[in-house]
């Protein structure tokens, strides 16, 4: 549910370069898969499990395969805890806590994971620090021990820390010539400025070399705490077995840590266009305006509205106007981006430098929908797709576990799997048009263009000077 890309796979599908006929065949195959998945989806039962030590998790039991999958996160435990000048601390920590822990150095730790096909991995974003765990049940005891050690006794030995640091720095240097990454960072800086959301989660070439092992240990003590923990579990495991396992994995973590340090972002997007000059034949275009927080009662209406605008692949208005009718861009998309302390409606496209201005003008079709609304067929088609595609989120244990974790992260009820589609189905044409009139704001649309666009006036300062 927490996604930095569109809520549908439209952007990725458009970028595949497949002929339209083959895309339609894949779409038909997906429909058949949906039909096959619906009985299993309807039978998903979520149980709340509380360990003897008081740690809560949501569980879906699945005895079909002898595996256990766990997805967990620390809400408010992300890069917002990075100290000024030490940006990238959360990311470096995520990359190194499984590079040796307890009595096992990096080679031994990673060797045991590999030999028994155990997955233990971590990631960090601005708002959260997350982990994934997957194991065959025959190796579950060993896997649980390794995950517990990574979370509570990471070694942070010199060799793996410097190796991972070097990998991050190489990635940062490479990103300096990547138009998509440059545009993304510039958009964050343009919208959020001095707010923590405007800082680079991955750090900078200046900050990453300054991060010490003491910084990472301090970060873990502040951010990886039980009061922030959300856990989803799927597999051949009973509540009686899961309870003690939760205590084994997470029980040694601090009960509380530092509060979430990211303030609410209350400003609007500035509106206008920022241009970053780069000698490439095609410009990257990103755009954003204020969106909807996930606890906004209109959020599901927003999902339907966004599908029509740019989230619906070949059926979206932006794709129809920009790609199909005019051939301006191979990929154009929009998506809702609800963060913990801000919310945006975002999108992007790529087009020839000579046609950037025309593409930007067409994105401003937002103003037409604000004034005239959408039609009933558009809304009905959007609802059909959004409800019909929901079972695709339940194709394997890890994906279901991720949904369970996200449900808790966002404060959804335990019966969300059963009620979610009814929330979409309840959305009416009047609801969508009222939201479009209230939310869509062409004057607040903020564009960042990376390339050599012709006939495009920069009305906003160039990010980064």
Backbone torsions as a table, in degrees:
resi	resn	phi	psi	omega
1	UNK	NA	-38.5	174.7
2	UNK	-80.7	114.9	-175.5
3	UNK	-138.8	141.6	175.7
4	UNK	-93.4	-9.8	177.5
5	UNK	-108.2	177.1	-179.5
6	UNK	-56.9	154.6	-178.9
7	UNK	-74.0	-17.9	170.4
8	UNK	-108.2	171.6	-179.1
9	UNK	-91.1	20.0	-172.8
10	UNK	-61.3	-44.3	-177.1
11	UNK	-61.1	-44.8	179.8
12	UNK	-65.2	-39.6	-178.7
13	UNK	-64.1	-41.7	-178.7
14	UNK	-65.0	-33.5	-176.4
15	UNK	-79.2	-4.4	-177.2
16	UNK	-70.1	-22.7	-177.8
17	UNK	78.6	14.6	-178.9
18	UNK	-76.6	146.0	173.7
19	UNK	-61.3	147.6	-177.8
20	UNK	-53.2	-37.8	-178.3
21	UNK	-64.6	-39.3	178.9
22	UNK	-69.7	-36.2	175.5
23	UNK	-59.8	-40.9	179.9
24	UNK	-65.2	-38.6	177.2
25	UNK	-62.4	-42.5	177.2
26	UNK	-63.8	-38.4	178.6
27	UNK	-62.5	-40.5	178.8
28	UNK	-64.7	-41.5	178.2
29	UNK	-61.9	-38.8	177.9
30	UNK	-63.6	-37.4	179.0
31	UNK	-63.5	-42.8	177.9
32	UNK	-60.8	-40.8	178.9
33	UNK	-62.7	-41.4	178.4
34	UNK	-59.0	-43.2	-179.1
35	UNK	-63.4	-37.2	179.7
36	UNK	-70.7	-31.2	-175.9
37	UNK	-80.8	-23.1	-170.0
38	UNK	-58.2	-43.0	178.3
39	UNK	-60.0	-44.5	179.5
40	UNK	-64.5	-41.1	-179.7
41	UNK	-60.8	-42.2	-177.2
42	UNK	-64.6	-22.9	-176.6
43	UNK	-94.2	1.0	180.0
44	UNK	-62.0	124.3	179.2
45	UNK	-121.2	126.1	-178.1
46	UNK	-101.8	129.2	177.6
47	UNK	-116.5	141.0	172.7
48	UNK	-91.0	129.1	178.9
49	UNK	-118.4	132.1	176.1
50	UNK	-119.0	123.5	-176.9
51	UNK	-71.4	165.2	174.6
52	UNK	-55.4	-29.8	179.4
53	UNK	-88.2	2.9	175.3
54	UNK	92.1	12.0	179.4
55	UNK	-86.6	129.2	-174.8
56	UNK	-100.9	141.1	172.8
57	UNK	-144.3	157.1	172.3
58	UNK	-105.3	134.6	-171.2
59	UNK	-125.1	136.7	165.3
60	UNK	-117.6	117.4	-179.7
61	UNK	-83.0	135.3	179.4
62	UNK	-143.0	106.1	-175.7
63	UNK	-90.6	3.9	-174.9
64	UNK	-71.1	-29.7	180.0
65	UNK	-133.0	135.2	-176.9
66	UNK	-79.4	68.1	179.9
67	UNK	-134.3	164.6	173.4
68	UNK	-133.3	127.4	177.6
69	UNK	-119.7	134.8	177.7
70	UNK	-129.2	131.4	170.4
71	UNK	-121.2	131.2	-177.6
72	UNK	-142.4	159.0	178.7
73	UNK	-149.1	160.3	174.3
74	UNK	-115.0	100.0	-176.2
75	UNK	-67.9	126.7	-175.7
76	UNK	78.9	15.0	-177.4
77	UNK	-113.1	24.1	-175.3
78	UNK	-93.0	-148.6	-174.4
79	UNK	-69.6	-7.2	172.5
80	UNK	-60.5	-17.5	177.5
81	UNK	-88.9	-5.0	177.4
82	UNK	-62.3	133.9	178.3
83	UNK	-73.7	149.2	175.9
84	UNK	-55.3	132.0	-176.9
85	UNK	85.4	-8.9	178.6
86	UNK	-119.7	30.9	178.7
87	UNK	-57.7	137.1	-176.2
88	UNK	104.2	-0.8	-178.3
89	UNK	-62.7	-46.4	-179.7
90	UNK	-62.1	-42.4	-179.4
91	UNK	-65.8	-43.0	178.7
92	UNK	-65.1	-38.2	176.9
93	UNK	-61.8	-46.3	179.9
94	UNK	-60.3	-32.1	-178.3
95	UNK	-83.1	-9.0	-173.3
96	UNK	-124.1	-13.1	-174.9
97	UNK	-72.0	-16.8	174.8
98	UNK	-103.1	15.2	176.0
99	UNK	-99.1	55.7	-178.2
100	UNK	106.2	130.7	179.2
101	UNK	-158.0	148.6	-179.5
102	UNK	58.0	-130.8	-177.2
103	UNK	-81.9	-1.9	-173.1
104	UNK	-105.2	124.9	174.0
105	UNK	-75.3	-179.7	-173.6
106	UNK	-58.7	-46.5	-177.5
107	UNK	-62.7	-42.7	-179.1
108	UNK	-68.3	-43.6	-177.8
109	UNK	-63.4	-52.0	-179.2
110	UNK	-66.2	-31.9	177.6
111	UNK	-63.8	-42.0	179.1
112	UNK	-66.3	-38.6	176.2
113	UNK	-61.7	-46.5	-176.7
114	UNK	-67.1	-44.2	-175.5
115	UNK	-61.7	-30.3	-176.2
116	UNK	-113.7	16.5	176.2
117	UNK	52.4	42.4	177.0
118	UNK	-94.4	134.3	175.7
119	UNK	-104.9	121.1	170.5
120	UNK	-133.6	117.8	-178.9
121	UNK	-146.5	158.8	-176.2
122	UNK	-137.9	154.4	176.1
123	UNK	-150.0	159.6	-179.5
124	UNK	-138.6	135.8	172.6
125	UNK	-122.2	-169.7	-178.8
126	UNK	-64.0	-43.1	-172.6
127	UNK	-94.0	-22.3	-168.6
128	UNK	-147.9	155.9	170.2
129	UNK	-114.6	127.9	-171.7
130	UNK	-125.8	157.2	177.1
131	UNK	-140.8	153.0	177.7
132	UNK	-128.7	144.8	-177.5
133	UNK	-144.0	133.4	178.8
134	UNK	-150.7	130.6	-178.1
135	UNK	-153.5	150.0	165.4
136	UNK	-67.1	142.4	-175.6
137	UNK	-64.3	-24.9	179.1
138	UNK	-64.7	-22.8	179.4
139	UNK	-110.2	14.8	-171.0
140	UNK	-63.3	-39.8	-179.3
141	UNK	-61.2	-45.0	179.3
142	UNK	-65.6	-40.7	-179.4
143	UNK	-64.3	-42.9	178.4
144	UNK	-60.7	-41.5	179.5
145	UNK	-62.7	-42.1	-179.8
146	UNK	-66.1	-42.4	178.6
147	UNK	-63.7	-42.1	178.4
148	UNK	-60.7	-43.3	179.7
149	UNK	-64.2	-41.4	-179.7
150	UNK	-61.0	-39.6	-177.5
151	UNK	-77.3	-28.4	-171.7
152	UNK	-116.2	-22.2	-178.2
153	UNK	-135.9	48.4	177.9
154	UNK	-64.6	142.6	-175.3
155	UNK	-84.6	-35.6	-176.0
156	UNK	51.9	46.4	177.5
157	UNK	-65.0	154.2	-173.7
158	UNK	-57.3	-48.5	-173.8
159	UNK	-60.3	-53.1	-179.3
160	UNK	-67.1	-35.0	178.6
161	UNK	-62.6	-46.0	-179.2
162	UNK	-70.2	-32.3	177.5
163	UNK	-65.6	-47.1	179.6
164	UNK	-67.8	-39.5	177.3
165	UNK	-58.7	-43.4	179.7
166	UNK	-62.8	-39.8	177.8
167	UNK	-62.5	-41.0	178.6
168	UNK	-64.4	-43.6	-179.3
169	UNK	-65.0	-38.6	176.1
170	UNK	-62.0	-42.8	177.7
171	UNK	-62.3	-40.2	178.7
172	UNK	-64.7	-39.8	178.5
173	UNK	-66.5	-41.9	178.7
174	UNK	-64.5	-34.9	-177.8
175	UNK	-67.5	-17.3	179.6
176	UNK	-68.4	-14.9	178.2
177	UNK	-115.7	10.3	179.8
178	UNK	-99.9	114.3	-175.3
179	UNK	-59.2	-38.8	-178.2
180	UNK	-64.0	-45.1	179.7
181	UNK	-66.3	-42.3	178.3
182	UNK	-60.0	-44.1	-179.3
183	UNK	-64.6	-41.8	-178.9
184	UNK	-62.8	-45.6	178.7
185	UNK	-64.9	-39.4	-179.7
186	UNK	-66.1	-37.1	177.6
187	UNK	-64.0	-44.2	178.8
188	UNK	-59.9	-44.1	-179.9
189	UNK	-66.8	-38.8	-178.4
190	UNK	-66.7	-42.6	-176.3
191	UNK	-80.9	-48.3	-168.8
192	UNK	-96.7	-19.0	176.1
193	UNK	50.4	-112.1	-174.8
194	UNK	-87.1	-1.8	176.5
195	UNK	-69.1	149.9	179.7
196	UNK	-54.2	-28.8	177.8
197	UNK	-66.6	-14.0	177.5
198	UNK	-87.6	-6.5	179.5
199	UNK	-87.8	149.9	179.1
200	UNK	-77.4	118.5	179.3
201	UNK	-57.8	-37.2	-175.5
202	UNK	-78.1	-5.0	-179.5
203	UNK	88.6	-172.6	-179.3
204	UNK	-130.8	169.8	177.9
205	UNK	-63.3	-21.5	178.1
206	UNK	-87.9	-39.3	-173.4
207	UNK	-80.6	-40.0	-174.1
208	UNK	-59.8	-41.8	178.2
209	UNK	-63.1	-19.3	-177.0
210	UNK	-86.3	-12.3	-175.4
211	UNK	-72.9	128.5	-178.8
212	UNK	-107.3	167.4	174.8
213	UNK	-61.0	-36.6	177.7
214	UNK	-62.0	-37.9	177.4
215	UNK	-61.8	-43.4	-178.6
216	UNK	-67.8	-39.2	177.4
217	UNK	-66.1	-39.7	177.0
218	UNK	-64.1	-42.0	177.9
219	UNK	-59.5	-47.1	-178.6
220	UNK	-60.7	-40.2	-179.9
221	UNK	-64.5	-32.8	-179.9
222	UNK	-81.3	-37.8	-164.9
223	UNK	-106.5	-32.1	-175.3
224	UNK	-97.9	77.1	-173.5
225	UNK	-129.2	156.4	-173.1
226	UNK	-63.4	-30.1	-178.7
227	UNK	-69.3	-13.8	179.9
228	UNK	-103.8	-3.5	-166.1
229	UNK	-81.7	132.6	173.6
230	UNK	-127.7	132.5	-172.1
231	UNK	-133.2	131.7	170.7
232	UNK	-120.6	136.2	-176.6
233	UNK	-132.0	136.6	175.4
234	UNK	-136.8	136.6	174.8
235	UNK	153.2	-174.0	179.0
236	UNK	-84.3	77.6	-176.5
237	UNK	-151.7	140.9	180.0
238	UNK	-94.7	161.2	174.9
239	UNK	-57.6	-35.9	179.8
240	UNK	-64.5	-36.4	177.8
241	UNK	-76.1	-36.0	-174.8
242	UNK	-69.8	-38.8	-175.5
243	UNK	-53.4	-58.4	178.8
244	UNK	-61.2	-31.4	-179.9
245	UNK	-66.2	-38.7	177.1
246	UNK	-60.9	-42.6	178.2
247	UNK	-64.7	-38.2	179.2
248	UNK	-63.5	-42.0	-177.1
249	UNK	-75.9	-49.8	-167.6
250	UNK	-110.3	-8.6	-169.5
251	UNK	-63.2	-24.5	-178.7
252	UNK	-87.2	-3.5	179.0
253	UNK	-69.0	152.9	175.8
254	UNK	-59.6	145.1	180.0
255	UNK	-68.9	-40.1	-179.7
256	UNK	-136.1	160.2	177.4
257	UNK	-142.3	-154.7	178.5
258	UNK	-73.6	143.7	177.7
259	UNK	-67.7	162.6	175.6
260	UNK	-57.2	125.1	-173.4
261	UNK	-95.8	1.1	-176.8
262	UNK	-88.7	120.6	178.9
263	UNK	-77.8	162.0	175.4
264	UNK	-64.4	139.5	176.3
265	UNK	-92.1	113.5	-173.8
266	UNK	-107.2	-5.9	-179.6
267	UNK	-81.0	160.0	174.2
268	UNK	-90.3	161.4	172.2
269	UNK	-64.8	145.3	-169.6
270	UNK	-71.3	-26.4	-173.9
271	UNK	77.0	141.4	-179.1
272	UNK	116.0	-169.0	-173.7
273	UNK	-132.2	130.5	172.5
274	UNK	-110.5	137.9	-177.7
275	UNK	-122.6	130.4	174.3
276	UNK	-113.9	117.6	-176.1
277	UNK	-72.6	127.2	178.0
278	UNK	-150.4	133.2	-174.0
279	UNK	-81.6	79.5	177.6
280	UNK	-133.2	151.9	-176.4
281	UNK	-73.7	-21.8	-178.8
282	UNK	-125.6	135.0	179.4
283	UNK	-88.1	143.6	170.5
284	UNK	-93.7	129.8	-178.9
285	UNK	-119.6	125.8	169.8
286	UNK	-119.0	148.1	176.9
287	UNK	-141.6	155.2	-178.8
288	UNK	-157.3	152.9	171.8
289	UNK	-150.1	170.8	178.7
290	UNK	-57.1	144.1	-178.1
291	UNK	-119.6	-142.9	-176.6
292	UNK	-129.8	131.6	172.6
293	UNK	-69.9	154.7	-173.9
294	UNK	-71.6	-16.3	175.4
295	UNK	-94.1	5.6	174.2
296	UNK	-71.1	129.3	-179.1
297	UNK	-60.2	-14.7	179.6
298	UNK	-95.2	7.9	-173.6
299	UNK	-60.5	-42.4	-178.4
300	UNK	-70.2	-31.5	171.3
301	UNK	-62.9	-39.3	178.1
302	UNK	-64.0	-35.6	176.6
303	UNK	-60.6	-43.0	179.5
304	UNK	-66.3	-46.0	-179.7
305	UNK	-60.6	-44.4	-178.1
306	UNK	-66.3	-36.6	177.9
307	UNK	-57.1	-42.1	-180.0
308	UNK	-68.2	-41.0	-177.0
309	UNK	-67.0	-58.7	-174.3
310	UNK	-153.4	3.5	-177.3
311	UNK	-94.6	-0.2	-171.3
312	UNK	-107.1	31.6	177.4
313	UNK	51.5	-127.5	-174.2
314	UNK	-70.7	-13.3	-179.1
315	UNK	-93.0	-1.7	-177.8
316	UNK	-82.8	154.6	-179.2
317	UNK	-66.0	-42.5	-179.7
318	UNK	-61.3	-42.8	177.9
319	UNK	-64.4	-42.3	-179.0
320	UNK	-63.0	-45.3	-175.7
321	UNK	-75.5	-39.8	-171.0
322	UNK	-92.5	-41.8	-178.2
323	UNK	-93.8	-56.2	-170.5
324	UNK	-67.8	-50.2	-174.9
325	UNK	-76.2	-34.7	-171.0
326	UNK	-120.4	-12.1	179.2
327	UNK	63.4	31.5	-176.2
328	UNK	-79.6	-32.8	-174.7
329	UNK	-143.6	144.5	176.2
330	UNK	-81.0	-29.9	-179.5
331	UNK	-133.5	129.2	172.7
332	UNK	-146.0	138.2	-171.7
333	UNK	-155.0	164.0	169.6
334	UNK	-143.9	158.7	179.2
335	UNK	-160.4	154.7	173.4
336	UNK	-83.6	134.4	177.9
337	UNK	-123.9	88.1	175.4
338	UNK	-84.7	119.7	174.8
339	UNK	-105.4	175.4	-177.7
340	UNK	-66.9	-29.5	-173.3
341	UNK	-130.4	13.0	177.4
342	UNK	-162.7	166.4	178.4
343	UNK	-149.1	134.1	-179.7
344	UNK	-129.9	155.4	163.0
345	UNK	-107.0	113.8	-170.7
346	UNK	-120.6	165.4	176.0
347	UNK	-169.9	-178.3	-179.8
348	UNK	-167.6	168.8	178.1
349	UNK	-162.5	166.8	172.7
350	UNK	-135.7	136.5	-177.8
351	UNK	-153.5	168.1	177.6
352	UNK	-59.6	146.0	-178.8
353	UNK	-53.1	-37.8	-175.8
354	UNK	-70.3	-14.9	-172.9
355	UNK	-117.9	15.0	179.9
356	UNK	-63.7	-45.9	-178.2
357	UNK	-58.8	-42.9	178.9
358	UNK	-63.8	-40.5	179.7
359	UNK	-64.7	-43.3	178.8
360	UNK	-61.8	-42.0	179.3
361	UNK	-61.3	-36.7	-179.3
362	UNK	-72.7	-32.1	175.0
363	UNK	-59.7	-30.1	-179.6
364	UNK	-72.5	11.2	168.9
365	UNK	-56.5	-17.0	173.2
366	UNK	-47.1	-38.4	-176.7
367	UNK	-66.5	-32.6	178.1
368	UNK	-65.8	-42.9	179.8
369	UNK	-69.5	-33.5	177.2
370	UNK	-62.5	-39.7	-176.5
371	UNK	-83.4	-45.6	-169.9
372	UNK	-106.4	-14.8	-179.7
373	UNK	79.0	-178.9	177.8
374	UNK	-103.0	169.4	178.4
375	UNK	-103.8	167.1	-172.1
376	UNK	-63.5	-38.3	-178.6
377	UNK	-64.8	-40.6	178.3
378	UNK	-58.7	-46.2	-177.5
379	UNK	-67.6	-42.2	180.0
380	UNK	-63.1	-43.4	179.3
381	UNK	-63.9	-39.9	179.2
382	UNK	-62.5	-45.0	-179.5
383	UNK	-63.9	-39.2	179.6
384	UNK	-62.1	-44.7	-179.2
385	UNK	-68.2	-46.6	-174.4
386	UNK	-63.3	-41.3	178.5
387	UNK	-74.0	-37.5	-177.6
388	UNK	-71.5	-29.8	-177.7
389	UNK	-84.8	-10.9	-176.3
390	UNK	-55.3	-40.5	-179.4
391	UNK	-61.8	-19.0	178.9
392	UNK	-65.2	-13.9	177.1
393	UNK	-79.3	-1.1	-172.7
394	UNK	-122.5	36.8	-174.7
395	UNK	-88.1	-13.1	174.3
396	UNK	-154.0	169.9	-172.7
397	UNK	-62.4	-43.1	-177.3
398	UNK	-65.2	-38.4	179.3
399	UNK	-66.5	-39.1	177.4
400	UNK	-66.5	-43.1	178.3
401	UNK	-59.9	-38.6	177.6
402	UNK	-63.5	-39.3	176.8
403	UNK	-63.7	-40.7	179.0
404	UNK	-62.7	-43.5	177.9
405	UNK	-62.4	-44.8	-178.6
406	UNK	-64.9	-37.1	177.7
407	UNK	-56.8	-43.6	179.2
408	UNK	-71.5	-39.3	-180.0
409	UNK	-55.4	-43.3	-176.6
410	UNK	-91.8	0.6	177.2
411	UNK	77.6	24.6	178.0
412	UNK	-75.1	160.6	178.8
413	UNK	-77.1	160.0	-175.4
414	UNK	-68.4	-17.1	177.9
415	UNK	-97.1	21.8	-176.6
416	UNK	-57.2	-39.3	179.4
417	UNK	-56.5	-35.1	-177.2
418	UNK	-82.4	-27.9	-172.3
419	UNK	-104.1	-15.0	-172.3
420	UNK	-58.5	-48.0	-177.1
421	UNK	-65.6	-29.5	177.8
422	UNK	-67.1	-29.8	177.0
423	UNK	-67.4	-36.4	176.0
424	UNK	-70.4	-45.2	-178.0
425	UNK	-62.8	-26.9	-179.2
426	UNK	-76.0	-13.1	-179.4
427	UNK	-68.6	132.0	-179.3
428	UNK	-109.6	165.1	175.8
429	UNK	-58.4	-42.0	179.0
430	UNK	-61.8	-38.8	178.1
431	UNK	-60.1	-46.8	-177.0
432	UNK	-64.8	-44.4	-178.0
433	UNK	-69.0	-33.7	176.2
434	UNK	-66.3	-40.1	178.4
435	UNK	-67.3	-42.7	179.2
436	UNK	-58.4	-42.1	-179.8
437	UNK	-65.4	-36.9	-176.2
438	UNK	-83.9	-38.6	-169.8
439	UNK	-93.6	-46.5	-174.6
440	UNK	-63.8	129.9	-172.8
441	UNK	-140.5	87.7	-179.1
442	UNK	-55.6	-31.2	180.0
443	UNK	-69.2	-24.7	-179.8
444	UNK	-93.5	-4.9	179.0
445	UNK	-61.9	121.8	-178.5
446	UNK	-110.6	124.6	-178.7
447	UNK	-112.0	139.7	168.7
448	UNK	-122.2	126.7	-179.4
449	UNK	-120.3	128.0	175.4
450	UNK	-116.0	117.6	-178.1
451	UNK	153.8	-151.1	174.9
452	UNK	-125.2	66.0	-176.1
453	UNK	-68.1	139.9	178.6
454	UNK	-97.0	142.7	175.7
455	UNK	59.1	36.7	176.0
456	UNK	-121.6	122.3	-178.5
457	UNK	-92.7	126.8	174.9
458	UNK	-79.8	119.7	179.6
459	UNK	-109.1	-4.3	178.0
460	UNK	-120.8	153.2	179.2
461	UNK	-59.0	148.6	176.2
462	UNK	-69.3	120.1	-179.6
463	UNK	-57.9	139.9	-179.1
464	UNK	77.2	9.7	177.7
465	UNK	96.4	NA	NA
